[in-house]
Amino acid sequence: MMFIPLDPKRLAVPYHPFLPRFRNPKLERQYRKSRSEYRLNALRISCFAGTAIWVLFTSLDLLTIHDPSAPLFYVRIIGIISLIPIIVASFTLNLGRWLEPIGVTALAIQIPLLLCVLAFMSPVSLPYYKPTEIWTLIGVASFVLCGVSFAEGSILALATIIAFFVSVLVLWPEAPLVLGFHFAWLVATIFFVAVGSFVLDRTQHVNWLQDEELSQAKTHIQTLLHNVLPPSIATRKLAGESPIADQFTEASILFADVVGFTSLSARLPSSAIVKMLGDLFGRFDRIIARQGLEKIKTIGDCYMVAAGIPQPVQGHLKKLAQAAVEMLEEIKAVRAPDGTPIAIRIGIHTGPVTAGVIGEAKFIFDVWGDTVNTASRMESHGTSGRIQVTETVRTTLADEYDFDGPRNIDVKGKGPTRVWFLQSRGGSVAAA
């Protein structure tokens, strides 16, 4: 369910000043929709309870006082069956937006039926069916049953009070003093129930809004976290796992670096350089996403990518090599701020790595190990516009790509190392 943000101007007072509802109609509809299951259950329980009460008092009359009024008996039968269609509909139909009107109707139809009970019963029943008791019961039910809102309950309560006056002024007149006391008891009872209903309804609105805002904030945090960490790692981090460090026996690492970046930065405005890098790395991001790879980080003009982590993937080195070829092709569309073309060096190596998240502040998903260091050396000792790879990469991709080499370079910590330049078939570095 999508949350509807509040108007910032209304954040301080999102509620109606006199009713326990939201000012924003869309937000109120969303709230009511979220409570549809509760209201449906409340409707079913209310209808079952109403039917049971009709059966109870009809049975008591037949077993005890035996009111001789035939119309009264038929009214009671109608009362028993009046709620059955609503019960059946609640289990067989998708009531949707009709749920609340049906809930109001279920209680509203009881008012004329009870007026008929008072109109048709004989004097023998009056001691047992006092109007004040009947309408107090309905007044309370107006707020606590059927899952109706406070406003709907208030309308039903007003109808109950009108029915009370019809009963005690027309059907079974009472002395003014008795009427006054009975009216006071009825109004006092309805008032306190109404206050309780108002507070409960407002509290439910507040709690729901807080839950929605918390859910929205959690989703926002997850979105931000997923921009920093892979989804599977983000889930583990949110679960409290720390540190996160996984061993991968096979993974591939790519480093790409802008050639001559230091001189570019020295002679051109920093804002223009940042804009250029944003354009370039945005293009690389799309390539990486298309190939299903994992961008690790950028450090200045250096762009680092991994394949085969955090989830092992078959053919990860092939995907990474294809991304490298596409990156060399994409660089042709980017220019330095002064209009001159730019170039990159790319280095790739494959092997075991450790990947994970360490620390609690400003954490990132990172990769460590000799494989990472070797890939970095392939880039730093590489040639502009070329993809330099190790012997391991060349052996693995020999059936997929052409290679130029070998040549020997002196790699720090490793000494003389044989390396190759990866090319697509036919000797071109254009995308395959």
Backbone torsions as a table, in degrees:
resi	resn	phi	psi	omega
1	MET	NA	131.6	-177.1
2	MET	-88.6	130.4	-178.7
3	PHE	-83.3	135.5	179.2
4	ILE	-92.6	111.1	-178.2
5	PRO	-63.0	146.3	177.8
6	LEU	-77.1	151.6	172.0
7	ASP	-63.0	124.1	-177.7
8	PRO	-53.1	-31.5	-179.5
9	LYS	-69.2	-18.0	-176.9
10	ARG	-108.7	5.8	-176.1
11	LEU	-59.4	-35.7	-177.8
12	ALA	-71.1	-30.5	-178.4
13	VAL	-134.9	71.7	-177.7
14	PRO	-78.6	-3.9	-174.2
15	TYR	-106.0	153.4	175.2
16	HIS	-64.2	139.9	-176.1
17	PRO	-68.6	-24.3	-175.2
18	PHE	-118.4	-13.7	-178.2
19	LEU	-124.8	148.9	178.3
20	PRO	-79.9	70.3	-179.7
21	ARG	-148.9	167.2	-179.6
22	PHE	-83.1	150.2	173.7
23	ARG	-66.1	-39.3	-177.3
24	ASN	-74.6	113.7	-177.8
25	PRO	-60.3	-37.3	179.7
26	LYS	-64.8	-40.2	179.2
27	LEU	-66.3	-38.2	178.3
28	GLU	-65.5	-41.5	178.0
29	ARG	-64.3	-37.9	178.9
30	GLN	-65.1	-41.0	177.6
31	TYR	-61.2	-47.5	-178.8
32	ARG	-63.6	-38.6	178.3
33	LYS	-64.2	-37.5	-179.7
34	SER	-67.1	-22.8	-178.7
35	ARG	-102.9	14.6	-176.6
36	SER	-62.0	-37.7	-180.0
37	GLU	-65.5	-41.9	177.0
38	TYR	-61.6	-44.8	-178.5
39	ARG	-66.5	-36.4	177.8
40	LEU	-63.9	-44.7	178.5
41	ASN	-64.9	-39.2	177.9
42	ALA	-63.1	-39.5	177.6
43	LEU	-62.8	-45.5	-179.7
44	ARG	-62.4	-47.0	-179.0
45	ILE	-62.3	-41.9	-179.7
46	SER	-63.1	-42.8	-179.1
47	CYS	-68.7	-40.1	175.5
48	PHE	-61.8	-44.2	-179.9
49	ALA	-64.4	-43.1	178.6
50	GLY	-61.7	-43.0	178.4
51	THR	-63.2	-42.1	-180.0
52	ALA	-63.2	-38.4	179.4
53	ILE	-66.2	-42.6	176.5
54	TRP	-59.7	-44.6	179.4
55	VAL	-64.1	-41.0	-178.1
56	LEU	-61.3	-51.7	-176.1
57	PHE	-73.2	-29.2	174.0
58	THR	-65.8	-41.8	178.9
59	SER	-66.1	-42.3	178.2
60	LEU	-60.3	-40.6	179.3
61	ASP	-64.0	-43.8	-178.6
62	LEU	-67.1	-29.8	-176.6
63	LEU	-91.7	-15.8	-173.5
64	THR	-125.5	-82.0	-168.2
65	ILE	-79.5	-21.5	176.8
66	HIS	52.8	59.5	177.8
67	ASP	-59.3	126.8	-174.3
68	PRO	-77.1	-4.3	-174.8
69	SER	-72.8	115.2	177.4
70	ALA	-67.9	-43.5	177.7
71	PRO	-57.0	-35.5	179.4
72	LEU	-61.4	-41.7	-179.8
73	PHE	-61.8	-43.8	-179.2
74	TYR	-67.9	-36.7	176.5
75	VAL	-61.3	-40.5	179.5
76	ARG	-66.1	-38.3	177.1
77	ILE	-63.1	-42.1	177.1
78	ILE	-62.0	-40.4	178.4
79	GLY	-61.6	-38.7	179.8
80	ILE	-64.6	-43.9	-175.5
81	ILE	-87.2	-7.5	-174.5
82	SER	-65.2	-30.8	-175.6
83	LEU	-96.4	-10.5	-177.3
84	ILE	-62.6	-45.3	178.2
85	PRO	-58.1	-35.3	179.3
86	ILE	-69.0	-39.0	177.5
87	ILE	-61.6	-46.7	-179.3
88	VAL	-62.3	-44.4	-179.0
89	ALA	-62.9	-34.9	-178.3
90	SER	-67.3	-22.8	179.7
91	PHE	-99.1	-19.3	-173.9
92	THR	-111.8	-20.9	-176.0
93	LEU	-116.5	154.2	171.5
94	ASN	-89.3	97.1	-172.0
95	LEU	-69.5	-28.6	175.5
96	GLY	52.4	-128.3	-176.7
97	ARG	-71.7	-9.2	178.0
98	TRP	-85.0	-3.8	-174.9
99	LEU	-59.4	-49.1	-177.5
100	GLU	-68.1	-46.5	176.2
101	PRO	-57.9	-37.5	179.1
102	ILE	-67.1	-38.5	177.6
103	GLY	-61.7	-42.6	177.1
104	VAL	-64.6	-42.8	-179.6
105	THR	-62.6	-39.9	-178.5
106	ALA	-57.0	-39.3	179.2
107	LEU	-84.4	-35.0	-177.1
108	ALA	-63.9	-36.1	-177.7
109	ILE	-69.9	-17.0	178.0
110	GLN	-72.3	-26.4	-177.2
111	ILE	-64.6	-52.8	177.5
112	PRO	-65.2	-32.5	178.4
113	LEU	-64.7	-41.3	178.6
114	LEU	-70.4	-31.9	172.9
115	LEU	-62.8	-38.8	177.2
116	CYS	-66.4	-37.3	176.9
117	VAL	-58.9	-47.9	-179.8
118	LEU	-67.7	-30.7	-178.7
119	ALA	-74.5	-36.3	-173.2
120	PHE	-97.2	-13.8	-177.8
121	MET	-73.5	152.0	179.6
122	SER	-87.2	166.8	-179.0
123	PRO	-57.5	-22.8	-179.0
124	VAL	-64.9	-24.0	-178.1
125	SER	-90.7	-15.0	-172.8
126	LEU	-58.3	-41.3	179.5
127	PRO	-61.3	-22.8	-175.1
128	TYR	-102.2	-13.8	-178.5
129	TYR	-130.1	68.9	-178.5
130	LYS	-74.2	135.0	-178.9
131	PRO	-54.3	-41.1	-177.6
132	THR	-61.0	-41.3	-179.1
133	GLU	-67.3	-41.6	-179.4
134	ILE	-62.5	-48.3	-175.1
135	TRP	-76.6	-24.5	172.4
136	THR	-64.9	-41.6	177.5
137	LEU	-60.7	-45.7	-179.7
138	ILE	-68.6	-37.3	178.2
139	GLY	-61.7	-41.7	177.2
140	VAL	-66.0	-43.0	-178.9
141	ALA	-63.1	-26.1	-179.2
142	SER	-59.7	-28.8	-176.7
143	PHE	-104.8	-26.8	-170.8
144	VAL	-107.1	-6.5	-178.9
145	LEU	-120.0	168.6	174.6
146	CYS	69.6	-4.3	179.2
147	GLY	67.2	26.1	-179.7
148	VAL	-77.2	160.8	178.1
149	SER	-78.9	171.5	179.9
150	PHE	-62.6	-42.1	-179.4
151	ALA	-63.3	-43.5	179.4
152	GLU	-66.0	-39.4	177.9
153	GLY	-63.6	-36.4	179.3
154	SER	-65.0	-39.6	177.9
155	ILE	-64.8	-43.3	178.3
156	LEU	-64.6	-38.5	179.0
157	ALA	-64.8	-39.3	177.3
158	LEU	-63.8	-41.0	177.2
159	ALA	-63.4	-35.0	178.1
160	THR	-64.5	-43.5	179.9
161	ILE	-64.1	-39.8	177.0
162	ILE	-63.1	-43.0	178.4
163	ALA	-62.8	-35.8	176.7
164	PHE	-59.4	-46.7	-179.8
165	PHE	-64.7	-37.7	176.1
166	VAL	-60.7	-40.1	-177.5
167	SER	-66.8	-46.3	-172.2
168	VAL	-90.9	-10.7	177.0
169	LEU	-105.5	-28.1	-175.0
170	VAL	-112.7	-53.6	-173.0
171	LEU	-77.4	-52.3	-179.4
172	TRP	-134.0	80.6	-175.0
173	PRO	-57.8	141.6	177.8
174	GLU	-119.7	160.4	176.9
175	ALA	-64.4	146.9	-176.3
176	PRO	-53.6	-42.6	-178.6
177	LEU	-66.6	-43.0	178.3
178	VAL	-63.2	-43.2	179.0
179	LEU	-59.3	-42.8	-179.0
180	GLY	-61.4	-44.6	179.9
181	PHE	-66.4	-42.9	179.5
182	HIS	-63.1	-40.2	178.2
183	PHE	-64.0	-41.9	179.7
184	ALA	-61.4	-43.1	178.8
185	TRP	-63.7	-42.3	-179.5
186	LEU	-62.4	-48.9	-177.8
187	VAL	-66.2	-40.9	-179.7
188	ALA	-62.0	-43.5	-179.9
189	THR	-64.2	-47.1	-179.7
190	ILE	-63.4	-38.9	-179.0
191	PHE	-61.3	-48.4	-178.2
192	PHE	-67.1	-36.0	176.0
193	VAL	-66.7	-38.8	179.2
194	ALA	-63.9	-42.3	177.6
195	VAL	-61.0	-45.0	177.6
196	GLY	-61.5	-40.5	178.3
197	SER	-65.1	-40.4	179.0
198	PHE	-61.5	-48.7	-178.8
199	VAL	-63.1	-42.6	-179.7
200	LEU	-64.7	-44.6	-179.0
201	ASP	-64.2	-43.3	179.0
202	ARG	-64.7	-41.9	179.3
203	THR	-61.9	-41.0	178.7
204	GLN	-64.4	-38.9	175.9
205	HIS	-62.9	-45.4	-178.8
206	VAL	-62.6	-46.9	-178.6
207	ASN	-63.2	-40.9	180.0
208	TRP	-64.3	-43.5	-179.3
209	LEU	-64.5	-40.9	177.9
210	GLN	-63.7	-40.6	178.3
211	ASP	-64.1	-40.9	179.9
212	GLU	-66.7	-42.8	178.9
213	GLU	-66.3	-37.3	176.9
214	LEU	-65.4	-41.9	178.4
215	SER	-64.5	-41.2	178.7
216	GLN	-64.5	-41.8	178.6
217	ALA	-65.0	-39.6	178.6
218	LYS	-63.9	-42.0	178.2
219	THR	-63.6	-40.1	179.4
220	HIS	-64.6	-42.1	178.7
221	ILE	-63.3	-42.7	179.4
222	GLN	-63.6	-39.1	178.5
223	THR	-63.2	-45.7	178.2
224	LEU	-63.6	-41.0	-179.0
225	LEU	-66.3	-36.5	179.0
226	HIS	-69.4	-20.9	174.4
227	ASN	-75.7	-18.5	-179.7
228	VAL	-102.7	-38.7	-176.2
229	LEU	-121.2	151.5	171.5
230	PRO	-59.6	147.0	-176.6
231	PRO	-52.1	-43.2	-178.9
232	SER	-65.3	-36.6	178.4
233	ILE	-73.1	-38.1	178.5
234	ALA	-61.1	-41.1	179.1
235	THR	-61.4	-43.2	179.1
236	ARG	-66.7	-38.1	179.3
237	LYS	-65.8	-42.3	178.7
238	LEU	-65.6	-28.0	177.8
239	ALA	-76.4	-5.7	175.6
240	GLY	98.7	5.0	-179.3
241	GLU	-71.0	128.9	178.9
242	SER	-163.8	134.5	-7.4
243	PRO	-77.0	165.5	175.4
244	ILE	-110.8	116.7	-179.5
245	ALA	-145.6	111.1	-177.8
246	ASP	-113.3	142.0	177.7
247	GLN	-95.8	132.9	177.3
248	PHE	-123.8	122.1	-179.4
249	THR	-74.0	-23.2	179.0
250	GLU	-137.3	123.5	174.9
251	ALA	-158.0	161.0	-178.9
252	SER	-126.6	140.3	-175.7
253	ILE	-124.9	137.8	177.3
254	LEU	-126.4	135.5	170.9
255	PHE	-120.5	136.7	175.1
256	ALA	-129.2	139.9	-175.0
257	ASP	-140.9	140.1	178.9
258	VAL	-76.4	126.3	-179.7
259	VAL	-74.3	132.0	177.8
260	GLY	71.5	26.9	-176.8
261	PHE	-66.2	-36.4	-178.6
262	THR	-60.8	-43.8	179.4
263	SER	-68.6	-36.4	176.0
264	LEU	-60.6	-44.6	-178.7
265	SER	-65.5	-30.7	-177.1
266	ALA	-74.5	-32.0	-173.3
267	ARG	-105.4	-6.8	-177.5
268	LEU	-122.2	153.3	179.9
269	PRO	-58.9	142.3	-177.8
270	SER	-62.4	-36.3	-179.8
271	SER	-63.2	-37.7	178.8
272	ALA	-68.9	-37.0	178.5
273	ILE	-65.2	-43.7	179.2
274	VAL	-62.3	-41.1	178.3
275	LYS	-62.8	-40.6	178.7
276	MET	-63.0	-45.4	179.5
277	LEU	-64.8	-36.9	177.6
278	GLY	-61.8	-42.4	177.8
279	ASP	-64.8	-46.5	-177.3
280	LEU	-64.0	-50.6	-177.2
281	PHE	-69.6	-28.1	174.4
282	GLY	-63.7	-40.3	176.4
283	ARG	-64.7	-42.3	178.3
284	PHE	-63.7	-39.5	179.6
285	ASP	-58.1	-41.1	-179.1
286	ARG	-67.5	-37.0	176.7
287	ILE	-64.3	-45.8	-178.7
288	ILE	-62.0	-43.0	179.1
289	ALA	-64.2	-40.3	-179.4
290	ARG	-63.4	-35.8	-178.9
291	GLN	-87.8	-5.3	179.2
292	GLY	72.1	35.2	-178.5
293	LEU	-101.0	176.6	-177.7
294	GLU	-116.8	112.0	173.6
295	LYS	-72.3	126.5	-178.0
296	ILE	-89.7	-54.3	-178.7
297	LYS	-173.6	170.0	169.4
298	THR	-123.6	138.2	175.7
299	ILE	-127.0	101.5	-174.6
300	GLY	63.9	-117.6	-179.2
301	ASP	-99.0	9.1	-179.1
302	CYS	-95.2	134.0	-176.8
303	TYR	-120.4	123.4	-175.3
304	MET	-117.3	132.4	-178.0
305	VAL	-132.3	147.6	175.7
306	ALA	-128.3	151.8	176.2
307	ALA	-131.0	143.9	-178.9
308	GLY	88.9	5.9	175.9
309	ILE	-140.7	154.8	-2.5
310	PRO	-77.4	-4.9	174.8
311	GLN	-111.9	128.2	177.5
312	PRO	-57.5	136.0	-177.3
313	VAL	-133.8	132.9	175.4
314	GLN	-68.8	139.2	177.7
315	GLY	71.4	26.1	-176.8
316	HIS	-64.4	-34.9	-179.5
317	LEU	-68.2	-37.6	178.2
318	LYS	-63.5	-41.5	178.0
319	LYS	-62.5	-41.7	-178.6
320	LEU	-67.5	-39.7	178.3
321	ALA	-64.1	-40.8	179.0
322	GLN	-63.9	-38.8	177.1
323	ALA	-62.6	-39.7	179.5
324	ALA	-62.7	-43.2	178.5
325	VAL	-61.9	-43.0	179.9
326	GLU	-67.0	-34.2	177.9
327	MET	-64.6	-40.8	176.7
328	LEU	-64.4	-34.4	178.4
329	GLU	-72.4	-38.4	-176.5
330	GLU	-69.4	-30.2	-177.6
331	ILE	-62.2	-22.3	-179.3
332	LYS	-64.8	-23.4	-177.9
333	ALA	-89.1	-1.9	-176.8
334	VAL	-109.4	138.8	178.1
335	ARG	-122.9	152.0	173.1
336	ALA	-67.7	162.4	-179.2
337	PRO	-56.2	-26.3	179.1
338	ASP	-91.1	7.4	175.8
339	GLY	91.9	-6.7	179.7
340	THR	-78.0	149.4	178.6
341	PRO	-69.9	154.4	176.5
342	ILE	-119.0	161.3	-178.4
343	ALA	-135.9	159.8	177.4
344	ILE	-130.6	157.5	168.7
345	ARG	-108.9	144.2	178.4
346	ILE	-129.9	137.5	175.2
347	GLY	-128.1	140.3	-177.8
348	ILE	-135.3	140.0	170.4
349	HIS	-145.6	158.0	-179.8
350	THR	-133.1	146.0	-179.1
351	GLY	160.7	-167.4	-178.4
352	PRO	-74.3	144.3	177.7
353	VAL	-142.9	165.2	168.6
354	THR	-113.2	131.5	-178.2
355	ALA	-132.6	144.1	178.3
356	GLY	168.0	-162.2	-177.6
357	VAL	-128.8	128.6	178.3
358	ILE	-124.8	139.0	178.6
359	GLY	97.4	169.0	-177.4
360	GLU	-117.1	-16.7	-178.1
361	ALA	-116.1	132.2	178.2
362	LYS	51.4	44.2	-177.2
363	PHE	-76.4	151.8	175.4
364	ILE	-137.8	159.4	173.2
365	PHE	-80.8	123.3	-174.6
366	ASP	-133.6	167.9	-177.3
367	VAL	-129.8	137.5	-178.5
368	TRP	-130.4	162.3	173.7
369	GLY	127.5	171.4	-178.8
370	ASP	-62.3	-32.8	178.7
371	THR	-60.6	-41.6	178.7
372	VAL	-63.8	-46.2	-179.5
373	ASN	-61.8	-41.0	-179.3
374	THR	-66.7	-41.5	177.6
375	ALA	-61.2	-39.9	178.5
376	SER	-63.5	-39.8	178.4
377	ARG	-66.6	-35.0	178.1
378	MET	-60.8	-37.6	179.2
379	GLU	-74.3	-48.9	-174.0
380	SER	-67.5	-26.9	177.7
381	HIS	-98.3	11.8	-175.8
382	GLY	-84.1	-170.6	-176.9
383	THR	-121.9	144.0	-179.6
384	SER	-55.7	131.3	177.0
385	GLY	76.1	12.8	-178.7
386	ARG	-124.0	159.9	176.5
387	ILE	-110.9	104.2	-177.8
388	GLN	-93.1	131.8	-175.7
389	VAL	-133.4	165.5	179.4
390	THR	-86.4	172.6	177.5
391	GLU	-60.4	-37.0	179.8
392	THR	-61.7	-43.6	178.9
393	VAL	-64.0	-45.0	-178.8
394	ARG	-60.5	-43.1	-179.5
395	THR	-63.6	-42.3	-177.1
396	THR	-68.5	-36.7	-174.2
397	LEU	-105.3	17.9	-175.8
398	ALA	-60.0	-29.9	-179.6
399	ASP	-87.3	-6.6	-175.0
400	GLU	-107.8	-31.7	-173.9
401	TYR	-135.4	160.1	170.3
402	ASP	-90.3	154.3	-179.1
403	PHE	-133.6	140.9	176.7
404	ASP	-103.7	122.3	-178.9
405	GLY	146.8	-163.4	5.0
406	PRO	-86.1	170.5	169.7
407	ARG	-141.7	155.4	-178.4
408	ASN	-103.1	134.6	175.2
409	ILE	-129.9	158.0	178.8
410	ASP	-95.7	108.4	-177.7
411	VAL	-98.8	130.1	-179.0
412	LYS	-58.0	127.9	179.1
413	GLY	86.3	-11.4	-178.4
414	LYS	-123.6	-22.2	-178.7
415	GLY	81.1	-158.7	-179.7
416	PRO	-57.3	129.8	-176.7
417	THR	-135.3	136.6	179.1
418	ARG	-87.3	128.3	-177.3
419	VAL	-131.3	167.6	-177.0
420	TRP	-137.8	159.7	170.9
421	PHE	-104.6	121.9	179.7
422	LEU	-79.3	135.9	176.9
423	GLN	-136.8	155.6	172.6
424	SER	-76.4	169.0	-176.9
425	ARG	-55.0	137.3	179.5
426	GLY	95.5	-0.1	176.8
427	GLY	87.3	1.2	-178.8
428	SER	-94.1	152.4	174.3
429	VAL	-94.8	8.0	177.4
430	ALA	-67.8	156.4	-178.1
431	ALA	-60.0	140.6	-179.8
432	ALA	-77.2	NA	NA
